[in-house]
């Protein structure tokens, strides 16, 4: 590991402005965390697997540039 390069990179990063951006829907990295957190919640009569399948379909529609079907 090159400590000098790491130190230089950390110094450069410390001068940058942090921008937090809230995406309008779940991102691919956030989806597994969200799905796992649902496992412990019982907010509706819909079962966990059905809810996950519905959200996958919605996210895939958005990725294709379509508006998701809402029932």
KABEL-V383393 format. One record per pair of residues at least 6 apart in sequence whose ideal C-beta (glycine too) atoms are under 7 Angstrom apart, sorted by sequence separation. I is the first residue (numbers start at 1). J is the second residue. D is the distance in whole Angstrom. If there is no record, write none. Layout:
# KABEL-V383393
i:I j:J d:D
i:I j:J d:D
This chain:
# KABEL-V383393
i:62 j:68 d:6
i:61 j:68 d:4
i:26 j:34 d:6
i:39 j:48 d:6
i:38 j:48 d:6
i:58 j:68 d:4
i:38 j:51 d:6
i:35 j:52 d:5
i:31 j:59 d:7
i:26 j:59 d:6
i:25 j:59 d:7
i:25 j:62 d:6
